[in-house]
Amino acid sequence: MKQKFDVTGMTCSACSAHVEKAVNKLEGVRRAEVSLMTNSMNVEYDEAALAPESIIQAVVQAGYGASLPAQAGVPARGAAKRPEAQMEAELSSMKRRLILSFLFLIPLFYISMGHMMGAPLPAFLVGHENAISFAFTQLLLTLPILYINDKYYKNGFRSLLHGGPNMDSLIAVGSIAAVIYGVFAIYQIGYGLGHGDMARVEQYHMDLYFESAGMILTLITLGKFLETRSKGKTSQAISRLMDLAPKTATVLRAGAEAEIPVEEVRVGDRVAVRPGQSIPVDGVIVEGSSAVDESALTGESLPVDKGPGDKVAAASINRSGYFVFEASRVGEDTTLAQMIRLVEEASSSKAPISKLADKVAGVFVPTVMVIAAIAAGAWWFATGSATSALTAGVAVLVISCPCALGLATPVAIMVGTGKGAEQGILIKSAEALETLHLVDTVVLDKTGTLTQGRPVVTDILPGEDMDEEGLLILAACLEGPSEHPLAAAIVEESRRRGLPITSVGGFTAVHGRGVRAALGDRTCMGGNRAMMEEAGVELGSFPARAEELAAQGKTPLYFADEHRVLGLVAVADTPKPTSAQAVAAFRRLGIDVIMLTGDNQRTAGAIGAQLGVSQVMAEVLPQDKERKVKQLQDQGKKVAMVGDGINDAPALARADVGLAIGAGTDVAIESADIVLMKSDLLDAAAAVELSKATIRNIKQNLFWAFFYNSLGIPLAAGLFYALGWTDVMLNPMFAAAAMSLSSVCVVTNALRLRFFKPKSVPASPVPCPSGTCPVQPVPDPSEQPTYEPQHQEERKGANETMEKKIMINGMMCAHCTAHVEKALGTLEGVASVKADLEGKCATVTLTGAVSDQSLTDAVTEAGYEVVSIQ
């Protein structure tokens, strides 16, 4: 079982390492991962051998607090637990502590240091005879700062007593040592004044470290405040996702609408959604239709048309019509809740590179305390000066706090996974994010990943006495009653062009051959070459042309009457618009691209050549895909697998990193490490770029954290001073400022990832800069064509009316329709123009005679293709 816990009291990576160690020691725990960033812990354990209460008890015994989260991942109830709200409360508390600390620190600093800068002091604080007043006033101003920041002492000494010293332990020991030394100095001053030993008074008069203790605590709090504020920005992705979920739903019960809290919606409930409302849970539309904006989940900006039978997801927005859907997933099962859970888990999981920092942090603090003791002892022995010894010891303790080291990885991981979620790339674990940058081979499934996953018409080759539209009308009429996918592609192409489809008589489907039917007063057929040869029709030059089409990976279909072939229609599962771009992007990243498919070698080879794939593995059985991936791994390759089907699930699980197409099956998505919500292969290349950018950022953070501590410790210990390289030793308060600054620098560097933009940018739905869209989208085949008896002559006669419908290829976005409307609107005689992106057409209302050629020329000059004018 995998369970998440909230952990309190952690302040640095040494804390998280100590908690991890305490829980991992429990019998029955397989793995425990603690996140300092999210103050959480994910534990994988045997529930038969261990209860959550035992895990919580282990954390408490280690000196920290732990509890089970209250239904984490349910958006409706997540408002109270939003990371942003927690961070705001923490920031408010820190800000109050910081202000109060500065209120006492400013006069403390003025009294202790002001006279060195020529600032006047009250008479009762000036001179050696007033040394007791001078020292005691500083103590009184320091005590409130210690009280305000008592958190460091509570956490620090508790951790020390439990054998797991952390950053707070260093601060607590360092600052309390300075205060204790200051109290000792007060007694020495009092002794000197009482015994007339003014030399002693002079020595300890300026040897008070109260301002250092106050400054250390205040600067550490300032650093933590800045750090927390920066860290708060990294949780914005989760907060934005939670904000998407509506809090109520309109449910149809007993024939009436009732508005209820979204958490009360049950599977099977019928939910009504009006225009402008957010969809509260996942479900399937049973009544009505609309354009649904799914950009929050997929990143796709264009609304998607939905009707009865189509799935809708929580947090999508209903842009137009009213519809009713039946709830299928509620609560933690909705797509949005799963996204939130994935982002949270990825943010709190550990990348392999972070384990190095955790191991170092686990031994770093006790090592530092030993170094501080050695440095203090060495200076005492060398100089006999308690001041020098205390300065070195406290400075080492303060400057060595491993905040930067502990933040180096988790901040970058959280920003990286959050950035991925913004772009529709859901990364399930930090390990996947790290491993992806090492990938040198990507294996791509063909159907549904590289290609559309459904056949479409690609070529229409009519005979001598037949035009293109006539052949397509004939083919669509013959194939209309058929249920074959190739037939559906032909019917859909005819519908898209607005061509009529008439009913046929005597329809017969010949298995493995094609179809035959009576069309008017003649018998026609459509199918493969074998059917034509069996019927004895004249093939002419069509076999050679069919061979050329087949060599391109297309399926040629012959259409003929009783005597001869009338033409060819080629159908193929065409590549997605961005597939070639994605393959090129992978190759730019130095990754070998392999296509894996069950198709025949000829078709696979044609698609591979068209897309620029370097290696094609064809005729691979579904059960053998996983074996092929393993073979590549056995050759020493780091393999990423991209797929969408159930048959891809084993290969996705076997690969070093599995990427599932978001429109794929649930099984494939569950088996993958990364989910591409937009179903765009270019996002897989973008995920690799994001991984490389994140790991580069982590390495930068770790370098500066290690470099900082490596340089800071000997500097604080006075090694450079002893060697004569510097004139002064590092003062503890400057050490505190430097330590805080290092953490802020690491967090700021990680936040640069928020500006990450992949070079692999999809061509769609980005508006075309020139006004043209080079790729024609494939229409949705879900709509069934209607059959209307109509003659071609009647269709042609419609050209004489005052309203013309122009079928146009190439319109891809709102910018395209605007270009078409503008181009046609400038023609004399055109009263109005309405371009329809979905229908791929423009309806023109004319007030005068405008030729078809003029309309065609206007559209062509705008960069689009006119298919027909009706």
Secondary structure, 3 states (H helix, E strand, C coil): CEEEEEEECCCCHHHHHHHHHHHHCCCCEEEEEEECCCCEEEEEECCCCCCHHHHHHHHHHCCCEEECCCCCCCHHHCHHHCHHHHHHHHHHHHHHHHHHHHHHHHHHHHHHHHHHHCCCCCHHHCCHHHHHHHHHHHHHHHHHHHHHCCHHHHHHHHHHHCCCCCHHHHHHHHHHHHHHHHHHHHHHHHHHHHCCCHHHHHHHHCCCCHHHHHHHHHHHHHHHHHHHHHHHHHCHHHHHHHHHCCCEEEEEECCEEEEEEHHHCCCCCEEEECCCCECCCEEEEEEECEEEECHHHHCCCCCEEECCCCEECCCCEECCCCEEEEEEECHHHCHHHHHHHHHHHHHHCCCHHHHHHHHHHHHHHHHHHHHHHHHHHHHHHHHCCHHHHHHHHHHHHHHCCCHHHHHHHHHHHHHHHHHHHHCCEEECCHHHHHHHCCCCEEEEEHHHHHECCCCEEEEEEECCCCCHHHHHHHHHHHHCCCCCHHHHHHHHHHHHCCCCCCCCEEEEEECCCEEEEEECCEEEEEECHHHHHHHCCECCCHHHHHHHHHHCCCEEEEEECCCEEEEEEEEECCECCCHHHHHHHHHHCCCEEEEECCCCHHHHHHHHHHHCCCEEECCCCHHHHHHHHHHHHHCCCCEEEEECCHHHHHHHHHCCEEEEECCCCHHHHHHCCEEECCCCCHHHHHHHHHHHHHHHHHHHHHHHHHHHHHHHHHHHHCHHHHCCCCCCCCCHHHHHHHHHHHHHHHHHHHHHHHHCCCCCCCCCCCCCCCCCCCCCCCCCCCCCCCCCCCCHHHHHHHHHCCEEEEEEECCCCHHHHHHHHHHHHCCCCEEEEEEECCCCEEEEEECCCCCHHHHHHHHHHCCCEEEEEC
